[in-house]
Amino acid sequence: MDLNKRRQDIIDFAMYKNKVTKLDLSKVLGVSYPTMLSKLKSTGDFKLKEADVLCNYLNINLNEFLTLNN
């Protein structure tokens, strides 16, 4: 499984677990909904600050999200 797909799965599960919508994420990150959809489709497009905010909001470990060494 490629890195992008693994990140997508982590985000999807965290969103489900925390009952967070894509619209919620777009508001938290301060980006438009279409931009949020694009970033979720290609997780490498997240800026480091956006990834940090996303991970904090969804209770994901940022280091694991970025490297997925586990």
N, C-alpha and C positions, 0 to 999 in steps of 0.2 A: 504494500500500500504506500502510495507516495505521501510526502510530507504535507502537501496541501490538503489532501483528503483526510489525513489523520487530524489535522488542525480543525477542519470543518466538522468532523465527528465530535471532537472535544467541545467545540463551541455549541453545536446542536444539542449535545447531552446536557451541558451546563445551562443552556437556555431552557430546556425542558424541565430540568430539576429545579431551577429558580423561577419558573413561570415568567420568563422574560421574552418579549416579542422582538422582532427585528426593528419595529418602529421604536420601541423602548431604547434599543441599542443606538439607533441613529440619533436620538435625542441626547443620550448620555455622551456620545462622541462628538456631538455638534456638527454632524454631517447630514446631508439630505438622505431621504430614504433610498433613492436610486443609487447613490454613492455607497450606502451601507450594503445594499444587495451586491454591488460590484466587489466590495472588499470581502464580503463573506464568500463570494464565489472564488476569489483569488486571494487567499489569506496572506500571501507575501506582499500585498499592496498596503497592509497596515503599516503606518509609521510607528516607530518605537513607542512614542507617547500614547498613541491610540491603542496599541497592543497592551500597554501597561494599564490604561483606563479600563479596557475591555476585560482583562484578566481580573483586576480588582473588583469590578462590578459583578462578574460571574463566579468569583471565588476559584479562579484557575491560577495555578502556580506559573508565573511569567517565564521563569527559566525553563521549566518543562515544556511550556507552550512553544517557546522559541527554538529549543534544541530537540525536544522529544527524544532524549537519550534513554528514557526508561523503557 
